[in-house]
């Protein structure tokens, strides 16, 4: 039986089954949801990352995107709403050899989990944080989230959201993350490369992934289909950092940048913790 890695070498279609728990399928995501596309990009990135399944641990909180660990054949932990970063920190400190990946929605990561998000970035603990941004609370009833655009409709903003939005990437950078990037479900091949770079980075890497929720956000905001929502990402919602350098300012204004936005090297938390232990033992 071929593995995903050997399949890639033979130039045959990628075999996702080697990374999935068949007994957990079919998944619960709605038709047209972007989370499945993101999962495919993630698995393809993992396949070429050099990490084996036993070296990976995926942690999540509560929400549609947070169901992802249930489908992957890694070490996994499905935890409490907004508390995924705390659990992931514990996993990493207990076993620093693991590559920890956190799957979190914009509400889970930035609202109830906002303080944990900030301090995880500040510590620069080696984990990859995926913030799925679909502008809504998809699982719990379609309430507006910290990323819901101003004027957009939700079950808790029937006349349009009046709150300004978080810029997830700027928040991550300001909080101390050493790798910050953004991708979309439309640009899935580009997203695969971004995720690979994030996974291989040593320190806190944050990737915001703009994807579509046709069931709640799309219906309430008169977007007729998942295709229409994804076309917005492609045509007038985002621009790659490489394109932005060549475009006049008016062509970039109001658009979200895609790609690796920020990357620096800084001491990693677990390594600094080990140094502290050795220092105390030597006293």
HELIX and SHEET records of a PDB file:
HELIX    1   1 UNK A    4  UNK A    9  1                                   6    
HELIX    2   2 UNK A   16  UNK A   19  5                                   4    
HELIX    3   3 UNK A   22  UNK A   24  5                                   3    
HELIX    4   4 UNK A   35  UNK A   49  1                                  15    
HELIX    5   5 UNK A   53  UNK A   55  5                                   3    
HELIX    6   6 UNK A   65  UNK A   70  5                                   6    
HELIX    7   7 UNK A   84  UNK A   94  1                                  11    
HELIX    8   8 UNK A  106  UNK A  107  1                                   2    
HELIX    9   9 UNK A  108  UNK A  112  3                                   5    
HELIX   10  10 UNK A  114  UNK A  123  1                                  10    
HELIX   11  11 UNK A  168  UNK A  175  1                                   8    
HELIX   12  12 UNK A  188  UNK A  200  1                                  13    
HELIX   13  13 UNK A  214  UNK A  218  3                                   5    
HELIX   14  14 UNK A  219  UNK A  220  1                                   2    
HELIX   15  15 UNK A  226  UNK A  232  1                                   7    
HELIX   16  16 UNK A  233  UNK A  237  3                                   5    
HELIX   17  17 UNK A  241  UNK A  244  1                                   4    
HELIX   18  18 UNK A  249  UNK A  252  1                                   4    
HELIX   19  19 UNK A  269  UNK A  281  1                                  13    
SHEET    1   A 8 UNK A  75  UNK A  78  0                                        
SHEET    2   A 8 UNK A  56  UNK A  60  1                                        
SHEET    3   A 8 UNK A  99  UNK A 105  1                                        
SHEET    4   A 8 UNK A 127  UNK A 133  1                                        
SHEET    5   A 8 UNK A 204  UNK A 210  1                                        
SHEET    6   A 8 UNK A 179  UNK A 184  1                                        
SHEET    7   A 8 UNK A 256  UNK A 263 -1                                        
SHEET    8   A 8 UNK A 238  UNK A 240  1                                        
END                                                                             
